[in-house]
């Protein structure tokens, strides 16, 4: 080789090496690697069942788990494989162990649904709550089983060698068991899914169904922007629930004085879809128009979007609403409450226990989820029906990292900035990644990890860095054929192309 060519080649290699060495590691990959470490620590190696939560030092884990937790661990393993954190062989082995246990777990045979709490080590259904010794009447939740089923679809799509096992469990799950065609919303629409059921008589409110030998919950899910829509999607796609059920839920409560107890007066119009009259209501907060969730939190709005490509299938509905929801959360944290941070969703309470955090102004519940420990109250009033309250006063705001991760598809740079500030300015990062929540004015940190919140982080990063890995695995031709046309035909009362500068940067205005 000529000397000049050799020198040029060596120089090129040195420059490439220097550039590679100087290139910073992708923070999302680092966050995902550490988050996965917490999920491994939470998982019983014999059963493959993940605990509900674990202490911040990864030494003490809970002795109970749920269908959602189990599903979250499996889709996290798929994400970890796609991100190169674990090998394909390890992912398959881990998920296979979990599926083997699921196939042996006690469940409700007629519906194919799983109980809400199991001991991850013994596999037994929990009947005495470990934390306080209280009696637990075994319950079978529609939304928790929805997340488990969603994960089974991911497994079937991403790990072909496990498709038979996953499909065997899925084939017995009937979401039509939860569907009540006679349930009526305040808007007058019919057909909703129930919160769940018990197969033994429970204390408190229930509706006995002697023919099925179960006791259903008194409540139904009647709001559109809530996480139970995953169960409705699955039931419709499987032919167990009629497609009209998607339009039976309410975008907002009606705009009449009878419902002036809701957070604010909605604005909208009525459209008809599949014969169902739909009031396309929306709220407006600090110049941003959006369809609200019940509590104003990120989890309700965006968790189903981890699996269902809602924005591309519903460009005039979810495609408008998801960015607006993220923008309004950012606006609240930075420019209204002025916490300096954002991301509000149910998570641990830094002062003990668990709390439903959100942005009060963004939820239909007038007593809705607060963004701070003091419960700062927003009250816009309701036209002539209810006078507005005094301006909200915000105190010790509580942010949870998983909410910022869910926002990644819509505000990647602001989310990365938010997470970086949380990590740098608080003792908020441990051996399993971000701790669950931070009260930002006092600097109090909930130093524990919840498997649900950690699995949302894994799913969000997997989708962003591995080309929508969860969505690609989850969606089947049958599912797309059933669900995509429903999302595509609707237009929310959210303006196309509304100005959302919050999605471009995090500087307060």
C-alpha positions in Angstrom: 0.0 0.0 0.0 1.4 3.5 -0.9 2.6 5.4 2.1 0.3 8.4 1.3 -2.7 6.1 1.2 -1.7 4.4 4.4 -1.3 7.7 6.2 -4.7 8.8 4.9 -6.3 5.6 6.1 -4.8 5.8 9.5 -5.8 9.4 9.8 -9.4 8.6 8.9 -9.5 5.8 11.5 -8.2 8.1 14.2 -10.7 10.8 13.3 -13.5 8.3 13.4 -12.3 6.9 16.7 -12.1 10.4 18.2 -15.6 11.2 16.9 -17.0 8.0 18.3 -15.3 8.5 21.7 -16.6 12.1 21.8 -20.2 11.2 20.9 -22.3 11.2 24.1 -24.3 8.0 24.9 -27.9 8.2 24.0 -29.6 9.0 27.3 -32.7 7.1 26.4 -30.7 3.9 26.0 -29.1 4.5 29.4 -32.5 5.1 31.0 -33.9 2.0 29.4 -31.0 -0.2 30.5 -31.3 0.9 34.1 -35.0 0.7 34.1 -34.8 -2.9 32.8 -32.4 -3.6 35.7 -35.3 -2.8 38.2 -37.7 -5.1 36.4 -35.2 -7.9 36.6 -34.8 -7.3 40.3 -38.6 -7.4 40.8 -39.1 -10.7 39.0 -39.3 -14.1 40.7 -36.8 -16.2 38.8 -38.8 -19.4 39.3 -42.2 -18.1 38.2 -41.4 -15.3 35.9 -43.9 -13.1 37.8 -42.9 -9.5 38.5 -43.6 -7.8 41.8 -45.8 -4.7 41.9 -43.0 -2.6 43.4 -39.6 -2.6 44.9 -37.5 -0.4 47.1 -35.2 2.1 45.6 -32.1 0.0 46.5 -33.7 -3.0 44.8 -33.6 -5.0 48.0 -37.2 -5.3 49.1 -40.0 -6.2 46.7 -43.7 -6.5 47.2 -45.4 -9.9 47.6 -48.2 -9.2 45.2 -48.6 -8.6 41.4 -51.4 -8.0 39.0 -52.3 -8.9 35.4 -51.1 -5.4 34.3 -47.7 -5.9 36.0 -47.3 -9.3 34.4 -48.1 -7.9 31.0 -45.8 -5.0 31.5 -42.9 -7.2 32.3 -43.4 -9.2 29.1 -43.7 -6.2 26.8 -40.6 -4.7 28.6 -38.7 -7.9 27.7 -39.6 -7.4 24.1 -38.5 -3.8 24.2 -35.2 -4.7 26.0 -34.4 -7.2 23.3 -35.1 -4.7 20.5 -32.9 -2.1 22.2 -30.0 -4.7 22.5 -30.2 -4.7 26.3 -30.7 -8.5 26.4 -30.4 -11.2 23.7 -33.2 -12.7 21.8 -32.6 -16.0 23.7 -32.9 -14.3 27.0 -36.1 -12.4 26.1 -37.6 -15.6 24.9 -36.6 -17.6 28.0 -37.9 -14.9 30.3 -41.3 -14.5 28.6 -41.7 -18.3 28.1 -41.3 -18.8 31.9 -44.0 -16.1 32.5 -46.3 -17.7 30.0 -45.9 -21.1 31.5 -46.9 -19.7 34.9 -49.9 -17.9 33.4 -51.1 -21.2 32.0 -51.2 -22.6 35.5 -52.6 -19.6 37.4 -56.1 -19.9 38.8 -58.5 -17.8 36.8 -62.1 -17.4 35.9 -62.7 -20.2 33.5 -65.9 -19.0 31.9 -64.5 -15.6 30.9 -60.8 -16.5 30.7 -60.0 -13.5 32.9 -57.4 -13.3 35.6 -57.7 -12.1 39.2 -56.3 -8.8 40.2 -53.7 -9.9 42.7 -51.4 -12.9 42.9 -48.4 -13.8 45.0 -45.6 -13.8 42.5 -43.7 -16.5 44.4 -46.4 -19.0 45.4 -48.8 -18.1 42.4 -51.7 -18.1 44.8 -54.6 -15.6 44.5 -54.2 -13.0 47.2 -57.0 -13.1 49.7 -55.3 -11.2 52.6 -53.6 -7.9 51.7 -49.9 -8.3 52.7 -49.4 -4.7 53.9 -52.2 -4.5 56.5 -53.7 -8.0 56.8 -57.1 -6.9 55.5 -59.4 -9.3 53.6 -59.3 -9.2 49.8 -62.3 -10.4 47.8 -60.7 -11.6 44.6 -61.7 -9.3 41.7 -61.3 -9.5 38.0 -60.7 -6.1 36.4 -61.6 -5.3 32.8 -58.7 -2.8 32.3 -56.1 -4.9 34.0 -57.0 -7.9 31.9 -56.9 -5.5 28.9 -53.2 -4.7 29.6 -52.4 -8.4 30.0 -54.1 -9.2 26.7 -52.3 -6.4 25.0 -49.0 -7.8 26.1 -49.9 -11.3 24.9 -50.6 -9.8 21.5 -47.2 -8.2 21.6 -45.6 -11.5 22.5 -47.4 -13.3 19.8 -46.2 -10.7 17.2 -42.7 -10.3 18.4 -41.6 -13.8 19.5 -42.9 -16.3 17.0 -41.7 -19.3 19.0 -44.0 -18.3 21.8 -47.0 -17.5 19.7 -48.8 -20.7 20.4 -48.5 -20.3 24.2 -49.6 -16.7 24.1 -52.5 -17.4 21.8 -53.7 -20.3 24.0 -54.2 -17.8 26.9 -55.7 -15.1 24.6 -58.2 -17.5 23.0 -60.0 -17.9 26.3 -60.2 -14.2 27.2 -63.7 -12.9 26.4 -64.0 -9.1 26.9 -67.6 -9.4 25.9 -68.1 -10.7 29.4 -67.7 -7.2 30.7 -69.9 -5.5 28.1 -73.3 -4.3 29.2 -75.5 -3.3 26.2 -78.1 -1.7 28.6 -75.6 0.7 30.3 -76.5 4.3 29.6 -74.2 7.4 29.8 -75.4 10.9 30.9 -75.3 11.7 27.1 -77.9 9.0 26.5 -75.7 6.6 24.6 -75.9 2.8 25.3 -73.4 0.0 25.7 -70.4 0.2 28.0 -67.9 -2.1 29.6 -68.0 -2.6 33.4 -65.2 -2.0 35.8 -65.0 -5.7 36.5 -66.6 -8.5 38.6 -66.2 -10.8 41.5 -67.0 -14.5 41.5 -67.8 -14.5 45.2 -70.2 -12.0 46.9 -68.2 -8.8 47.7 -68.8 -6.2 50.3 -70.2 -2.9 49.1 -72.0 -2.1 45.9 -72.3 -4.8 43.3 -74.8 -6.1 40.7 -75.5 -9.9 41.0 -75.8 -11.9 37.8 -77.1 -15.3 38.9 -76.9 -16.7 35.3 -73.2 -16.1 35.2 -72.6 -16.7 38.9 -70.8 -13.4 39.3 -71.2 -9.9 40.9 -70.5 -7.0 38.6 -69.2 -3.6 39.6 -71.8 -0.9 39.8 -69.6 1.4 37.7 -69.1 1.3 33.9 -66.3 3.1 32.0 -68.1 5.9 30.1 -65.2 8.3 29.2 -63.3 8.1 26.0 -59.9 9.5 27.0 -59.2 6.8 29.6 -57.0 3.8 29.7 -59.9 1.2 29.7 -60.3 1.9 26.0 -57.6 -0.7 25.4 -60.1 -3.4 26.6 -62.8 -2.0 24.4 -60.4 -2.0 21.4 -59.6 -5.7 22.1 -63.2 -6.7 22.5 -64.2 -5.0 19.3 -61.3 -6.5 17.3 -62.2 -10.0 18.6 -65.9 -9.6 17.7 -66.9 -9.8 21.4 -68.1 -6.2 21.7 -70.0 -4.3 18.9 -68.0 -1.5 17.2 -70.6 1.1 18.2 -69.2 0.8 21.8 -66.3 2.9 20.8 -68.7 5.8 20.2 -70.8 5.2 23.2 -68.2 6.6 25.6 -68.3 10.4 26.2 -65.7 12.9 24.8 -67.0 15.3 27.5 -70.1 15.3 29.7 -73.0 17.2 28.1 -72.8 21.0 27.9 -75.9 21.6 30.1 -76.4 22.9 33.6 -77.3 19.5 34.8 -73.6 18.6 34.4 -72.2 21.9 35.5 -70.3 20.1 38.2 -67.7 19.0 35.6 -64.4 20.9 35.5 -65.5 23.5 32.9 -68.1 24.2 30.3 -67.3 22.2 27.1 -67.7 23.4 23.6 -68.5 21.2 20.7 -70.9 19.8 18.2 -72.9 16.6 17.7 -72.0 14.0 15.0 -73.4 10.6 14.3 -71.2 7.5 14.0 -72.6 4.0 13.4 -75.9 5.4 14.4 -74.6 6.7 17.7 -75.0 10.5 18.4 -71.7 11.7 19.7 -71.2 15.0 21.4 -67.8 16.1 20.3 -67.0 18.2 23.3 -63.6 19.7 24.3 -62.1 21.9 26.9 -59.7 24.9 26.6 -56.9 25.6 29.1 -54.4 28.4 28.7 -55.1 28.6 25.0 -54.9 24.9 24.3 -58.0 23.0 23.1 -58.2 19.2 23.9 -60.6 16.4 24.7 -60.1 15.8 28.5 -59.5 12.6 30.4 -61.3 12.0 33.7 -58.4 13.1 35.9 -56.2 15.1 33.6 -53.2 12.7 33.7 -50.8 11.4 31.1 -51.5 7.7 31.8 -55.2 7.8 30.9 -54.5 9.7 27.7 -51.4 8.1 26.3 -50.9 4.5 27.6 -53.1 2.9 25.0 -51.1 4.8 22.4 -48.1 2.6 23.2 -49.8 -0.2 21.4 -52.4 1.3 19.1 -51.2 3.8 16.4 -54.0 6.1 17.4 -52.5 9.3 15.9 -51.9 7.8 12.4 -55.2 5.9 12.3 -57.2 8.8 13.7 -55.5 11.9 12.3 -58.5 14.2 13.0 -59.1 12.8 16.5 -56.2 11.3 18.4 -53.8 12.8 16.0 -54.9 16.2 17.2 -55.6 15.3 20.8 -52.4 13.6 21.9 -50.0 16.5 21.0 -52.5 19.0 22.6 -52.6 16.9 25.8 -48.8 16.9 26.1 -48.6 20.6 25.3 -51.1 21.4 28.1 -49.2 19.3 30.6 -46.0 21.2 29.7 -47.8 24.5 29.9 -49.2 23.7 33.3 -45.8 22.6 34.8 -43.7 25.4 33.4 -45.9 28.4 32.8 -49.1 28.1 35.0 -48.0 26.3 38.2 -44.4 27.4 37.5 -42.9 24.2 39.0 -40.0 24.2 36.5 -40.8 20.6 35.7 -43.8 18.7 34.1 -45.2 15.2 33.8 -48.3 14.5 35.9 -49.8 11.0 36.2 -50.8 8.6 39.0 -47.7 7.4 40.8 -46.1 7.1 44.2 -46.6 9.9 46.8 -43.2 11.1 47.8 -44.6 11.5 51.3 -45.9 7.9 51.4 -48.3 5.7 49.6 -49.8 6.2 46.1 -51.7 9.1 44.7 -53.5 10.1 41.5 -51.5 13.1 40.2 -52.7 15.0 37.2 -53.6 18.5 36.0 -56.9 19.4 37.5 -57.9 21.8 34.7 -57.4 18.9 32.2 -59.8 16.4 33.8 -63.6 16.2 33.8 -63.6 15.4 37.5 -64.1 18.8 39.2 -62.4 17.4 42.2 -59.8 16.1 39.8 -56.3 14.9 40.2 -54.0 17.6 41.6 -50.5 18.3 40.4 -49.3 19.2 43.9 -49.3 17.8 47.4 -51.5 20.7 48.6 -54.2 19.9 46.0 -54.1 23.2 44.1 -57.7 23.7 42.9 -58.6 25.0 39.4 -62.2 26.2 38.8 -63.0 27.9 35.5 -66.8 27.9 36.3 -69.5 26.8 33.9 -70.9 29.7 32.1 -74.1 31.0 33.7 -74.6 27.7 35.6 -71.6 28.0 38.0 -69.4 30.9 38.9 -65.7 30.5 38.6 -63.7 30.0 41.7 -60.7 31.9 42.9 -57.4 31.5 41.0 -55.6 28.3 41.7 -52.6 28.4 44.1 -50.0 25.7 43.5 -47.6 24.3 46.1 -45.2 21.3 46.1 -45.7 19.9 42.6 -45.3 16.2 42.1 -43.9 15.0 38.7 -43.4 11.4 37.7 -40.8 10.5 35.0 -43.0 7.9 33.3 -45.3 10.7 32.2 -42.5 12.5 30.4 -41.5 9.2 28.7 -45.1 8.7 27.4 -44.8 12.2 25.9 -41.7 11.3 23.8 -43.5 10.8 20.4 -44.9 14.3 20.7 -42.3 16.4 22.4 -39.0 14.5 22.4 -36.7 17.4 23.1 -38.8 18.9 25.9 -39.2 15.4 27.4 -35.4 14.8 27.3 -34.8 18.2 28.8 -37.3 17.6 31.6 -35.9 14.2 32.5 -32.3 15.6 32.4 -33.3 18.4 34.8 -35.1 16.0 37.2 -32.0 13.7 37.2 -29.5 16.6 37.7 -31.4 18.6 40.3 -32.8 15.9 42.6 -31.6 12.7 44.1 -34.1 11.1 41.7 -32.1 8.4 39.9 -31.0 5.1 41.4 -29.8 1.6 40.3 -33.1 1.0 38.6 -33.4 4.3 36.7 -35.6 7.2 37.7 -37.3 6.8 41.1 -41.1 6.9 40.8 -42.0 10.5 41.7 -40.5 13.8 42.9 -42.1 16.6 44.9 -40.1 19.4 43.2 -40.4 22.3 45.6 -39.4 20.3 48.7 -37.1 18.0 46.8 -38.8 15.0 48.4 -38.4 11.8 46.3 -40.4 8.6 46.3 -37.5 6.2 46.3 -39.1 3.2 45.0 -40.0 1.6 41.6 -43.4 0.5 40.4 -43.4 -2.2 37.8 -46.3 -0.6 35.9 -44.5 2.8 35.6 -41.2 1.1 34.7 -42.8 -0.9 32.0 -44.4 2.2 30.5 -40.9 3.7 30.3 -39.6 0.6 28.6 -42.5 0.6 26.1 -42.1 4.3 25.3 -38.3 4.1 24.7 -38.7 0.8 22.8 -41.2 2.5 20.4 -39.1 5.6 19.9 -35.7 3.9 19.4 -36.8 0.6 17.8 -39.2 1.8 15.2 -42.5 1.3 17.1 -41.6 -2.2 18.2 -44.7 -2.6 20.5 -47.1 -1.3 18.0 -45.7 -3.4 15.1 -45.9 -6.5 17.3 -49.4 -5.7 18.7 -51.3 -4.8 15.6 -52.6 -7.7 13.5 -54.5 -7.4 10.2 -57.7 -8.4 12.1 -57.2 -5.7 14.7 -56.4 -3.0 12.1 -59.4 -4.0 10.0 -61.7 -3.6 13.0 -60.3 -0.6 14.8 -58.7 1.7 12.2 -61.9 2.7 10.4 -63.5 3.7 13.8 -60.7 6.0 14.6 -60.4 7.4 11.1 -64.1 8.5 10.8 -64.1 10.8 13.7 -63.1 14.5 14.1 -62.7 15.7 17.7 -63.5 19.3 18.4 -59.8 20.1 18.5 -58.5 22.5 15.8 -56.2 21.1 13.1 -52.8 22.7 13.3 -53.4 24.6 16.6 -50.3 26.4 17.7 -48.4 24.4 20.4 -45.1 26.0 21.0 -44.7 24.0 24.2 -43.8 21.0 22.0 -40.7 22.7 20.6 -39.0 23.7 23.8 -39.4 23.9 27.6 -38.5 27.6 28.3 -41.3 29.3 30.3 -43.0 32.1 28.4 
